[in-house]
Amino acid sequence: MSATDLYEKLGAFYLGRDVDPHTGDVGSRATLYDSRDLVTHAVCVGMTGSGKTGLCVSLLEEAAIDGVPAIVIDPKGDLGNLLLAFPALSPSDFEPWVSADDARRKGVSVSELAKTEADRWRAGLEQWDQSAARIQRLRDAADFAIYTPGSSAGLSLSIVKSFAAPPAALLDEPDLLQERVSTTVESLLGLIGVDADPVQSREHILLSRLLTDAWREGRSLDLTALISGVQSPAFAKVGVLDLETFYPERERFKLAMALNNLVASPAFATWLEGEPLDVGRLLYGPNGRPRIAIVSIAHLGDAERMFFVSLLLNEVLGWVRTQAGTTNLRALLYMDEIFGYLPPVANPPSKKPLLTLMKQARAFGVGVVLATQNPVDLDYKALSNAGTWFIGRLQTAQDKARLLDALDSASGTAGGGFDRAAADGILSNLGKRVFLLHNVHDDQPRVFQTRWALSYLRGPLVREEIRTLMGPAKEAARAARAVADRPAVVAEAPATPALSQAVTEAAVTAPTPDAGVAVGFVMPSPSAASAGLDLTYQPALLAVGAVSFADRRSGAVSTRQVRALVTFGPDTNPVDWSRRISTSIEPASLAPEPVAGASFAPLSGAASRKANYTAWARGFADALYRDERLRLLRSGSTGLQSHPDEDERAFRIRLADAVRARRDEETERLRKKYAARVDKLRDQISTAERRVERERGQASAAKIDTTASIGATVFDALFGGRRSAVRGAATAARKAARAREQSADVDEARRRVDALRGELVALEEQCATELAQLTASLDPQREVLETVEVAPRKSDVGSVSVTLVWLPVSRDERGVARLACATR
């Protein structure tokens, strides 16, 4: 039974096997890393060929298996390999991804090379106690997607939201707000080639003022609004100077033109398409399933990379500030090849949000993992905020000295000890795929060799390969956007007798009901109005009511406004509330007058009398009491219940956080429960094994002594006297008896070792059973949620009103009548 089987679903990341730092031998003990330790961030350092990419891929695989979502910033294109995980390990799966050039160089066909690679991957996994089933577990645990901002190769990301007003939690923090404004402006100006100083640059100061004023007022901006603001700001002074003195209109026009050229460029159009740059949507799929979102920026230029990374880091920081505090790992932000984004001296736009995340994200359960080839690429303050270090082979003595300084600082910050001399010796002798793991949460550092990656590590992916991988996802996204963007301009009119009358018996003026009846006109949709259609108004009843709910079990309280629309039936039953439809029409949106040139269907006698409206309002209140229910979702395994305004996706995300926290507590309890018993058994096994060796040595010596005695007796019998031979035979017999006793002691000691090992196996199996039961009971993605229905009391229905509304109706070329307005 491997340690992976015991802990891989319970917050322990399987990274490899421990290595003896003195001999370099790889042992059998699995290197397990507590996922909660990533909350205090991590740095991975290693030169080219050290195995750094394989380690980081494995770390992300473990996060996915554990249900931890991640945003992965990928400057080189290596991390798209996470999508090359093939549970069948079939050569046909590998064939599209092996190199034809490699096949030619090796003198084999592509299919033959694919088979070789498939066999190599299977053997590698088996060597590290992993199976194809574990790859399937990885695929089942999370979604994987590659995003390509500024390109259509992968899923596109729109930056428009990045100029939207940040969340209130960030607006309430002046320092954070100013950081966000500054980095947003600096990265935008960098994109148009302006190297702007926040204090000296007029461009920077002007754009910062525009963003700050808008955001503090809760207004969002896009690039178009920003350009308009540059041309005609809403303020007349900057500081104590009037605007024209500070930045004349003629010079502001040059800045506006530069920004406009950026927006007008066809190459920039892809930056405005696709999904919004929304951290919550990146981390979780539509069903609340965790996602590993790989943001590939290998295709971008340096200025574009800095622009996008700065925007993304700001969005992550804003999202982090909206989360509840936790000590458990909620999500990961991983950035490969951090060179240039967090330098020790310069201050690029990416540096401030990264430093802020390193200081503050841990309180919200978000771990930051940074990878680089050279430690001199990283700011010293950032290094001291990292609690975990994965250190592979280094290039220079300067790199090693820099890392030792950082480790010393990080250990001091955490209140732990650091043996610099021992770490120096280990770092000087690291081999390929061998890393020093220094974790401030552990008593001492460990050396380990990285496990075999579940994903096929074939190297950087090019655009066409990304396009192939993400083709199905892009098609699904296009279909979803088409449905969401479909204009609800014309809806089918309810099939009622009044509608056929509306065509044949139309009047040129609106019928007038009794005094006191509220009346309003629904305006036709813009597309219907611009089409010049002949419109006929049809009467209907708009009802609005408020329903309150109180769930005594959870304490949830909610009030819902219900708007319904129903067309009039025959006078025998003019209003049937069972035929009502929900509507987006509000009384406040109704026009007091109809559009010019429209005609009107007749209004029945029942619909003209005011007294009926009072009765219909009571009937609507009765229908709300009878039909309306507050439906909440409940997790049977945790007892957690959804909020009234929380959909299933949001609830499952919140449930996953709660489950992870409970799982970590339960896992710690189980570890403590079994740790003492396991340690005691292991100590007993070690003692018993030492006894076996001791008894075996004594038995061997006794056997030699007995043989020598028997030999001496034979010699005496041949060449000595009878008495001497008798004495020798007696001595030999006694020694032979002692040898048999010693041999029996060895057997007994061996049986003791076997018995203790059996107890340890049984204990491990018992622990594994409990852990498996815990794992099965704490899977928020697979749990079938209960639906809890809360009914209102009669007194909970109020504020009911009914209004006579006139709906615009048009006929198409086939004579079919359709509503020329959106009702939902």
C-alpha positions in Angstrom: 0.0 0.0 0.0 1.6 3.3 -1.1 1.4 6.6 0.7 -0.3 8.0 -2.4 -3.3 5.7 -2.0 -3.7 6.9 1.6 -3.4 10.7 1.2 -3.7 11.9 -2.3 -7.3 13.0 -1.9 -6.8 14.5 1.5 -4.7 17.5 1.1 -1.3 15.8 0.7 0.4 16.4 -2.7 2.5 13.5 -3.9 5.6 15.1 -5.3 8.1 12.2 -5.4 10.4 10.1 -3.1 12.9 11.2 -0.5 16.5 11.1 -1.4 19.4 10.4 1.1 21.3 13.7 1.0 24.6 11.9 1.8 24.5 9.0 -0.7 22.1 10.4 -3.3 20.1 7.1 -3.1 16.3 7.4 -3.8 14.4 5.8 -1.0 10.9 4.2 -0.8 9.4 7.0 1.4 6.9 9.2 -0.6 7.5 12.9 -0.5 4.1 14.3 0.6 3.5 18.0 0.8 0.6 19.5 2.9 -1.4 21.6 0.5 -2.2 24.1 3.3 1.4 25.1 3.4 1.0 26.6 -0.1 -1.1 29.3 1.5 2.2 30.9 2.7 3.4 30.8 -1.0 6.2 29.0 -2.7 9.2 29.6 -5.0 10.6 27.1 -7.3 14.2 27.7 -8.6 16.3 25.6 -11.0 18.4 26.0 -14.0 17.4 24.6 -17.5 17.5 20.8 -17.3 17.0 20.7 -13.5 13.4 19.3 -13.8 11.7 22.4 -12.6 8.9 22.3 -15.2 8.2 18.6 -14.4 8.0 19.5 -10.7 5.7 22.4 -11.2 3.4 20.4 -13.6 3.2 17.7 -10.9 2.3 20.4 -8.3 -0.5 21.7 -10.5 -1.7 18.1 -11.2 -1.9 17.4 -7.4 -3.8 20.7 -6.9 -6.3 19.6 -9.6 -6.7 16.2 -8.1 -7.3 17.8 -4.7 -10.0 20.1 -6.2 -7.9 23.3 -5.9 -8.4 25.7 -8.9 -5.5 27.6 -10.3 -4.6 30.5 -12.7 -1.4 29.6 -14.5 0.5 32.4 -16.3 2.6 30.6 -18.9 5.2 32.8 -20.7 6.9 29.9 -22.6 4.0 27.6 -23.6 5.1 24.6 -21.6 2.2 24.4 -19.2 -0.3 23.6 -21.9 1.1 20.1 -21.5 -1.4 19.7 -18.6 -4.0 19.1 -21.3 -2.0 16.1 -22.7 -3.2 13.6 -20.1 -4.2 10.3 -21.7 -5.9 7.8 -19.3 -5.8 5.1 -22.0 -2.0 5.6 -22.5 -2.7 4.6 -26.1 -0.1 5.3 -28.9 -2.9 6.9 -30.9 -3.3 9.5 -28.1 0.4 10.4 -28.2 0.8 10.4 -32.0 -0.5 13.9 -32.7 1.9 15.3 -30.1 5.2 13.6 -30.9 7.7 15.3 -33.1 8.0 14.3 -36.7 11.6 15.6 -36.7 12.4 13.4 -33.7 11.0 10.4 -35.6 13.2 11.2 -38.6 16.3 11.6 -36.6 15.7 8.3 -34.9 14.9 6.6 -38.2 11.4 5.5 -37.1 7.9 6.4 -38.2 5.7 8.8 -36.2 3.4 6.0 -35.2 6.4 4.0 -34.0 7.7 6.9 -32.0 4.2 7.4 -30.5 4.2 3.8 -29.3 7.6 4.2 -27.8 6.5 7.3 -25.9 3.3 5.6 -24.7 5.3 2.7 -23.4 7.8 5.0 -21.8 5.1 6.9 -20.1 3.4 3.8 -18.8 6.7 2.4 -17.5 7.5 5.7 -15.9 4.2 5.9 -14.1 4.5 2.4 -12.8 7.9 3.1 -11.5 6.4 5.8 -9.3 3.4 3.7 -8.2 0.9 5.5 -10.5 -1.5 4.0 -12.9 -3.7 5.1 -15.8 -6.6 5.3 -13.3 -4.8 8.2 -11.6 -4.7 10.1 -14.9 -8.5 9.6 -15.2 -8.8 10.9 -11.7 -7.0 14.0 -12.8 -9.2 14.5 -15.8 -12.4 13.9 -13.7 -11.3 16.3 -10.9 -11.1 19.6 -12.8 -11.5 21.3 -16.1 -8.4 22.4 -18.0 -8.4 25.3 -20.5 -5.8 27.4 -22.4 -6.5 31.1 -22.7 -4.7 33.2 -25.3 -5.2 36.9 -24.7 -4.6 38.9 -27.9 -5.0 35.8 -30.0 -7.8 33.5 -31.2 -5.7 30.3 -30.9 -7.1 29.4 -27.5 -10.0 30.8 -25.6 -10.0 34.6 -26.0 -10.1 37.0 -23.0 -11.6 40.4 -23.2 -9.8 43.1 -21.2 -12.9 45.5 -21.2 -13.8 44.5 -17.7 -10.3 45.5 -16.5 -11.4 49.1 -16.7 -14.6 48.5 -14.8 -15.0 49.8 -11.3 -13.3 47.4 -8.8 -15.2 45.7 -6.0 -16.2 47.8 -2.9 -13.8 45.9 -0.7 -10.9 47.4 -2.8 -12.5 50.9 -3.1 -12.5 51.1 0.7 -8.7 50.7 0.8 -7.1 53.9 -0.6 -3.7 52.3 -0.9 -5.0 49.3 -2.8 -7.1 51.5 -5.0 -4.1 53.7 -5.8 -2.0 50.7 -6.6 -4.6 49.4 -9.0 -5.0 52.7 -10.7 -1.3 53.2 -11.1 -0.5 49.7 -12.5 -3.5 49.9 -14.8 -2.4 53.2 -16.2 1.3 52.3 -16.4 0.6 49.1 -18.3 -1.8 50.8 -20.7 0.8 53.5 -21.5 3.5 50.9 -21.9 1.3 49.3 -24.6 1.5 52.6 -26.6 5.2 53.0 -26.0 5.0 55.7 -23.2 7.4 55.1 -20.4 5.5 57.0 -17.7 6.6 58.0 -14.3 3.6 58.2 -11.9 4.8 61.5 -10.4 6.3 63.3 -13.5 4.3 62.0 -16.4 1.3 64.2 -17.5 -0.1 61.2 -19.3 0.0 59.0 -16.2 -1.4 61.7 -13.9 -4.3 62.5 -16.3 -5.4 58.9 -16.9 -5.0 58.1 -13.2 -7.3 61.0 -12.4 -9.9 59.9 -14.9 -9.9 56.3 -13.5 -9.9 57.4 -9.9 -12.8 59.8 -10.3 -14.9 57.2 -12.2 -14.2 54.3 -9.9 -14.9 56.3 -6.7 -18.3 57.2 -8.2 -18.9 53.5 -9.0 -18.7 54.1 -12.7 -17.0 51.7 -15.1 -15.0 52.8 -18.1 -13.9 51.2 -21.3 -11.2 52.4 -23.7 -13.7 54.5 -25.7 -14.8 56.4 -22.5 -11.2 56.8 -21.5 -10.3 58.4 -24.8 -13.3 60.7 -24.6 -12.2 61.6 -21.1 -8.7 62.5 -22.3 -10.2 64.9 -24.9 -12.9 66.4 -22.6 -12.2 65.7 -18.9 -14.9 66.4 -16.4 -12.6 68.5 -14.3 -11.0 71.9 -14.9 -8.0 71.7 -12.6 -5.2 69.2 -11.9 -3.7 70.0 -8.6 -3.6 73.8 -8.3 -3.2 74.3 -12.1 -6.0 74.7 -14.6 -6.2 71.9 -17.1 -5.0 73.9 -20.1 -1.9 75.0 -18.3 -1.1 71.5 -17.0 -1.9 69.6 -20.2 -3.1 71.7 -23.2 -5.9 70.3 -25.4 -3.6 70.1 -28.5 -1.2 67.8 -26.6 -4.0 65.8 -25.0 -5.2 65.1 -28.5 -1.9 63.3 -29.3 -2.5 61.0 -26.4 -6.1 60.4 -27.4 -4.9 59.6 -31.0 -2.4 57.1 -29.7 -5.0 55.4 -27.6 -7.5 55.5 -30.5 -5.0 54.0 -32.9 -4.6 51.2 -30.4 -8.4 50.6 -30.3 -8.7 51.0 -34.1 -5.9 48.5 -34.9 -7.3 45.1 -36.2 -4.6 43.4 -34.2 -6.1 44.8 -31.0 -9.6 43.6 -31.8 -8.9 40.2 -30.3 -8.2 41.9 -26.9 -11.8 43.0 -26.8 -13.4 39.6 -27.7 -14.1 36.5 -25.7 -14.8 35.9 -22.1 -14.4 38.8 -19.7 -11.3 38.8 -17.6 -13.2 37.6 -14.6 -11.1 35.7 -12.0 -14.1 33.8 -10.6 -15.0 32.5 -14.1 -11.4 31.5 -14.7 -11.1 29.5 -11.5 -14.5 27.7 -11.8 -16.6 26.4 -14.6 -20.3 27.0 -15.2 -21.2 24.2 -12.8 -18.8 25.2 -10.1 -16.2 22.6 -11.1 -12.6 23.8 -10.3 -10.5 24.8 -13.3 -6.8 25.0 -14.1 -6.8 28.1 -16.3 -3.6 28.3 -18.3 -3.1 31.8 -19.6 -0.5 31.4 -22.4 1.3 34.7 -23.3 4.2 33.2 -25.3 2.8 34.8 -28.5 2.8 38.3 -27.1 5.5 41.0 -27.3 7.2 42.3 -24.1 4.9 45.3 -23.8 1.8 43.3 -24.4 2.9 40.7 -21.9 3.5 43.3 -19.2 0.1 45.0 -20.0 -1.9 41.8 -19.7 -0.1 40.3 -16.7 -0.5 43.6 -14.8 -4.2 43.7 -15.6 -4.6 40.0 -14.6 -2.8 40.5 -11.3 -5.0 43.5 -10.5 -8.1 41.4 -11.2 -6.8 38.6 -8.9 -6.0 41.1 -6.2 -9.5 42.5 -6.5 -11.1 39.0 -6.4 -9.0 38.0 -3.4 -10.3 41.0 -1.4 -13.9 39.8 -1.9 -13.3 36.4 -0.4 -13.8 35.3 3.2 -10.7 34.7 5.3 -9.5 31.1 5.6 -6.4 29.2 6.6 -7.1 26.5 4.0 -5.9 26.5 0.4 -8.7 28.0 -1.8 -6.9 28.7 -5.1 -3.5 29.0 -6.6 -1.8 31.7 -8.7 1.2 30.2 -10.5 3.6 32.1 -12.7 6.3 30.4 -14.7 9.6 32.2 -15.6 9.0 35.3 -13.4 12.0 37.1 -14.9 11.2 40.8 -15.5 7.9 40.8 -13.5 9.3 41.0 -10.0 12.8 42.4 -10.3 14.9 43.4 -7.3 15.5 47.0 -8.4 13.1 48.2 -11.1 9.4 48.7 -10.6 7.4 47.4 -13.6 3.6 47.6 -13.4 3.4 43.9 -12.4 5.6 44.3 -9.3 3.2 46.1 -6.9 0.2 43.8 -7.3 2.5 40.7 -7.0 4.1 42.1 -3.8 0.7 42.9 -2.4 -0.5 39.4 -3.2 2.5 37.8 -1.5 1.8 39.9 1.6 -2.0 39.6 1.8 -3.4 36.7 -0.3 -2.5 34.1 2.4 -5.2 35.5 4.7 -7.8 34.6 2.0 -6.5 31.1 1.2 -4.8 32.0 -2.1 -1.3 30.7 -2.6 1.2 32.3 -5.0 3.8 30.0 -6.6 6.6 31.6 -8.6 9.2 29.8 -10.7 12.4 31.1 -12.1 15.8 29.9 -13.4 17.8 32.5 -11.4 17.0 33.7 -7.9 18.6 37.1 -8.7 15.5 37.7 -10.9 13.4 38.1 -7.8 12.9 40.9 -5.4 14.3 40.1 -2.0 11.2 41.2 -0.1 9.1 38.8 -2.2 11.5 36.0 -1.5 11.2 36.5 2.3 7.4 36.1 2.0 7.7 32.6 0.6 7.3 29.8 3.2 8.2 26.9 0.8 11.3 26.6 -1.4 11.8 24.0 -4.1 15.5 24.3 -5.1 17.0 22.4 -8.0 20.4 22.6 -9.7 21.7 26.2 -9.9 23.9 27.8 -12.4 26.3 29.9 -10.4 27.7 30.3 -6.9 26.0 33.8 -6.9 22.6 32.1 -7.3 23.4 29.7 -4.5 24.5 32.5 -2.1 21.4 34.5 -3.0 19.2 31.6 -2.2 20.9 30.8 1.1 20.4 34.5 2.1 16.7 34.3 1.3 16.2 30.9 3.1 17.9 32.4 6.1 15.6 35.4 6.0 12.4 33.3 5.5 13.3 31.0 8.3 13.9 33.9 10.6 10.6 35.5 9.7 8.8 32.2 10.4 10.7 31.8 13.7 12.5 28.6 12.7 16.1 27.6 12.5 18.2 27.3 9.4 21.4 25.3 9.0 23.2 27.2 6.3 26.2 24.9 6.1 24.0 21.8 5.7 21.9 23.5 3.0 25.0 24.7 1.2 26.4 21.2 1.1 23.1 19.8 -0.2 22.7 22.5 -2.9 26.2 21.7 -4.2 25.3 18.1 -5.0 21.8 18.1 -6.4 21.3 15.9 -9.5 18.7 16.1 -12.3 15.1 16.0 -11.0 16.4 16.2 -7.4 15.3 19.2 -5.3 15.8 20.5 -1.8 12.4 21.1 -0.2 12.7 23.8 2.5 9.4 24.4 4.2 9.1 26.7 7.2 6.3 24.5 8.5 8.6 21.4 8.8 11.3 20.7 11.3 14.0 20.2 8.7 14.5 20.3 5.0 14.1 17.3 2.8 15.7 16.2 -0.5 13.5 14.4 -3.0 13.4 13.3 -6.6 10.3 14.4 -8.5 7.7 11.8 -9.5 6.7 11.0 -13.1 4.3 13.5 -14.4 0.8 12.3 -15.3 0.7 14.7 -18.3 2.8 14.1 -21.3 5.7 16.6 -21.2 6.4 17.1 -24.9 7.6 20.8 -24.6 6.1 24.1 -25.6 2.8 24.2 -27.6 2.6 26.3 -30.7 -0.6 28.3 -31.7 -2.0 25.6 -34.1 -1.6 22.9 -31.4 -3.4 25.2 -28.9 -6.1 25.8 -31.5 -6.5 22.0 -31.9 -6.7 21.4 -28.2 -9.2 24.1 -27.5 -11.3 23.7 -30.7 -14.2 21.9 -28.9 -14.2 24.3 -26.0 -14.2 27.3 -28.3 -17.1 25.9 -30.3 -19.1 25.4 -27.1 -18.2 28.9 -26.0 -19.4 30.3 -29.3 -22.7 28.4 -29.1 -23.2 29.6 -25.5 -22.5 33.3 -26.5 -24.9 33.0 -29.4 -27.7 31.9 -27.1 -26.9 34.6 -24.6 -26.6 37.3 -27.2 -29.7 36.4 -29.1 -31.9 39.5 -29.0 -35.3 38.9 -27.3 -36.9 41.3 -29.8 -39.9 39.5 -30.9 -41.7 36.9 -28.8 -44.6 34.7 -29.7 -47.9 36.3 -28.6 -50.0 34.1 -26.4 -52.7 32.3 -28.5 -55.9 33.9 -27.3 -59.1 35.0 -29.0 -58.2 38.6 -28.2 -55.2 38.3 -30.5 -57.2 37.3 -33.6 -59.6 40.2 -32.8 -56.6 42.5 -32.6 -56.1 41.9 -36.4 -59.6 42.2 -37.6 -61.3 44.7 -35.3 -58.6 47.2 -34.6 -59.4 50.8 -33.5 -57.3 53.9 -34.0 -57.5 55.0 -30.4 -57.0 53.2 -27.2 -60.2 52.0 -25.4 -60.6 53.8 -22.1 -61.3 51.7 -18.9 -63.0 53.0 -15.8 -61.4 55.8 -13.9 -58.8 54.7 -11.4 -57.5 51.8 -13.5 -53.7 52.1 -13.9 -52.8 52.0 -17.6 -49.4 51.9 -19.4 -48.0 51.2 -22.8 -45.1 48.8 -23.6 -42.8 50.4 -26.1 -41.9 48.2 -29.1 -38.3 47.0 -29.3 -35.8 49.2 -31.3 -35.5 46.7 -34.1 -39.2 46.3 -34.4 -39.7 50.1 -34.4 -36.9 50.6 -37.0 -38.4 48.0 -39.3 -41.5 50.2 -39.8 -43.9 47.4 -38.9 -47.6 48.0 -38.5 -48.3 47.7 -34.8 -51.5 46.8 -33.1 -51.7 47.1 -29.3 -53.2 44.1 -27.4 -54.5 44.5 -23.8 -53.0 42.4 -21.0 -52.7 42.5 -17.3 -49.4 43.2 -15.5 -49.3 42.1 -11.9 -46.5 42.9 -9.4 -46.3 41.5 -5.9 -43.7 40.9 -3.1 -43.3 37.6 -1.4 -41.3 37.1 1.8 -39.8 33.8 3.0 -38.3 32.8 6.3 -36.6 29.5 6.7 -36.6 28.7 10.4 -34.1 25.9 10.1 -31.3 28.0 8.5 -32.5 31.4 9.5 -32.5 32.5 5.8 -34.8 35.4 5.1 -35.6 36.7 1.6 -38.0 38.9 -0.2 -38.8 38.4 -3.9 -40.6 40.7 -6.2 -42.7 38.8 -8.7 -43.8 40.3 -12.0 -46.3 38.4 -14.1 -48.2 39.0 -17.4 -51.4 37.4 -18.5 -53.7 38.1 -21.5 -57.4 38.5 -21.1 -59.7 35.5 -21.8 -63.4 35.4 -22.4 -65.7 37.4 -20.0 -66.7 34.1 -18.3 -63.1 33.8 -17.1 -61.2 36.9 -18.1 -58.1 36.4 -15.9 -56.7 32.9 -15.3 -53.5 33.3 -13.2 -52.5 29.7 -14.0 -51.7 31.0 -17.5 -49.4 33.8 -16.3 -45.9 34.1 -17.5 -43.0 35.8 -15.6 -41.9 39.1 -17.2 -39.2 41.6 -17.1 -41.6 44.5 -17.7 -41.8 46.9 -14.8 -44.6 49.5 -14.1 -41.9 52.2 -14.0 -40.8 51.3 -17.6 -44.3 51.8 -19.1 -44.9 54.8 -21.4 -47.9 57.0 -20.7 -48.7 57.3 -24.4 -48.6 54.8 -27.3 -46.4 55.1 -30.4 -47.9 57.2 -33.2 -49.8 55.4 -35.9 -50.6 52.2 -33.9 -54.0 50.7 -33.8 -55.7 48.9 -30.8 -57.6 45.7 -30.2 -60.9 45.9 -28.4 -61.0 45.9 -24.6 -63.6 43.6 -23.1 -66.2 44.7 -20.7 -64.6 42.8 -17.8 -61.3 44.5 -18.5 -62.9 47.9 -18.4 -64.4 47.7 -14.9 -62.3 49.0 -12.0 -63.9 46.6 -9.5 -62.5 43.6 -11.3 -59.0 44.9 -10.9 -59.3 44.8 -7.1 -60.5 41.2 -7.4 -57.8 40.2 -9.8 -55.2 41.7 -7.4 -56.6 39.4 -4.6 -56.5 36.5 -7.0 -52.8 37.2 -7.9 -52.0 37.4 -4.1 -53.7 34.0 -3.7 -51.7 32.6 -6.7 -48.4 33.8 -5.2 -49.3 32.2 -1.8 -50.2 29.0 -3.6 -47.4 28.7 -6.1 -44.3 30.7 -5.0 -41.6 28.8 -3.2 -38.1 29.7 -2.0 -35.9 26.8 -3.2 -32.7 26.3 -1.3 -30.0 23.7 -1.9 -28.7 21.7 1.0 -25.6 19.5 1.4 -26.5 16.4 3.4 -22.9 15.6 4.2 -22.1 19.0 5.7 -25.5 20.5 6.6 -24.5 23.6 4.6 -27.4 25.4 2.9 -27.4 27.8 0.0 -28.3 31.5 0.4 -31.5 32.7 -1.1 -29.7 34.6 -3.9 -27.1 31.9 -4.5 -27.3 29.6 -7.6 -26.0 26.1 -7.7 -22.6 27.1 -9.2 -21.9 29.6 -6.4 -23.1 27.2 -3.7 -20.9 24.4 -4.9 -17.9 26.7 -4.9 -18.7 27.8 -1.4 -19.4 24.2 -0.4 -16.0 23.1 -1.8 -14.2 25.7 0.4 -16.2 24.4 3.5 -15.5 20.8 2.6 -11.8 21.4 2.2 -11.6 23.1 5.6 -13.5 20.2 7.2 -11.5 17.7 5.3 -8.2 19.2 6.5 -9.5 19.1 10.1 -10.6 15.5 9.8 -7.4 14.5 8.1 -5.3 16.0 10.9 -7.4 14.2 13.4 -6.9 10.9 11.6 -3.2 11.5 11.3 -2.9 12.2 15.0 -5.0 9.2 15.8 -2.7 6.8 13.9 0.6 8.6 14.1 1.5 7.4 17.6 0.5 3.8 16.9 2.3 3.7 13.6 5.5 5.2 15.2 5.3 2.8 18.1 5.0 -0.2 15.7 7.8 1.1 13.5 10.0 1.4 16.6 9.1 -2.1 17.6 9.9 -3.4 14.2 13.3 -1.7 14.2 14.0 -3.2 17.6 12.9 -6.6 16.5 15.0 -6.4 13.3 18.0 -5.5 15.4 17.4 -8.5 17.5 17.1 -10.7 14.4 20.5 -9.5 13.3 21.9 -10.0 16.8 20.5 -13.5 17.1 21.6 -14.3 13.6 25.1 -13.3 14.5 25.1 -15.3 17.7 23.6 -18.4 15.9 26.3 -18.1 13.3 29.1 -17.9 15.9 27.6 -20.9 17.8 27.4 -22.9 14.6 31.0 -22.3 13.8 32.0 -23.1 17.4 30.0 -26.4 17.2 31.6 -27.4 14.0 35.1 -26.7 15.4 34.3 -28.8 18.4 33.1 -31.7 16.4 36.2 -31.5 14.3 38.4 -31.5 17.4 36.6 -34.5 18.7 37.2 -36.5 15.6 40.8 -35.5 15.7 41.1 -36.7 19.3 39.3 -39.9 18.6 41.8 -40.7 15.8 45.0 -39.6 17.5 44.3 -39.1 21.2 43.2 -41.3 24.1 39.7 -42.6 24.7 39.0 -40.4 27.7 40.0 -37.3 25.7 37.5 -38.3 22.9 34.7 -38.8 25.4 35.3 -35.4 26.9 35.4 -33.8 23.4 32.1 -35.6 22.4 30.3 -34.3 25.5 31.5 -30.7 24.8 30.5 -30.9 21.1 27.0 -32.2 22.1 26.5 -29.2 24.5 27.7 -26.7 21.9 25.4 -28.3 19.3 22.4 -27.9 21.7 23.3 -24.3 22.2 23.5 -23.8 18.4 20.0 -25.3 18.0 18.7 -22.9 20.7 20.3 -19.9 19.0 18.8 -21.0 15.7 15.4 -21.2 17.4 15.9 -17.7 18.8 16.5 -16.4 15.3 13.3 -18.0 14.1 11.4 -16.6 17.0 12.8 -13.1 16.3 11.9 -13.4 12.7 8.3 -14.4 13.6 8.2 -11.4 15.9 9.2 -9.1 13.0 6.7 -10.6 10.7 3.9 -10.3 13.3 4.7 -6.6 13.9 4.8 -5.9 10.1 1.4 -7.6 9.8 0.1 -5.3 12.6 1.5 -2.3 10.7 -0.1 -3.4 7.4 -3.5 -4.0 9.2 -3.2 -0.5 10.9 -2.4 1.1 7.5 -5.4 -0.7 5.9 -7.6 0.5 8.7 -6.4 4.1 8.3 -6.8 3.8 4.5 -10.4 2.6 5.0 -11.3 5.6 7.2 -9.6 8.0 4.8 -11.4 6.5 1.9 -14.7 6.8 3.7 -13.9 10.4 4.5 -12.9 11.1 0.9 -16.2 9.6 -0.4 -18.3 11.6 2.0 -16.5 14.9 1.2 -16.8 15.3 -2.6 -18.8 18.5 -3.3 -18.8 18.0 -7.1 -20.4 14.6 -6.9 -22.8 15.1 -4.0 -26.4 15.1 -4.9 -27.8 18.2 -3.3 -31.2 18.2 -1.6 -33.8 20.9 -2.5 -35.4 22.6 0.4 -38.7 24.3 -0.3 -39.9 27.2 1.9 -43.5 28.3 1.5 -44.7 31.7 2.4 -47.4 32.5 4.9 -50.5 34.4 3.6 -49.3 37.4 5.5 -45.9 37.2 3.7 -47.6 38.2 0.4 -48.0 42.0 -0.1 -47.5 45.1 -2.2 -49.7 43.6 -4.9 -50.7 45.9 -7.8 -52.2 45.2 -11.2 -51.9 47.4 -14.3 -53.7 47.3 -17.7 -50.9 47.2 -20.2 -51.0 47.4 -24.0 -48.6 45.1 -25.8 -47.4 46.0 -29.3 -48.2 43.2 -31.8 -47.0 42.9 -35.4 -47.6 40.4 -38.2 -44.9 38.7 -40.2 -45.0 37.9 -43.9 -47.0 34.8 -43.2 -49.6 36.7 -41.3 -48.5 35.2 -37.9 -49.0 37.7 -35.1 -46.0 38.2 -32.8 -45.2 40.4 -29.9 -43.0 43.3 -31.0 -41.4 43.7 -27.6 -39.4 41.8 -25.1 -41.5 40.4 -22.2 -38.8 38.4 -20.4 
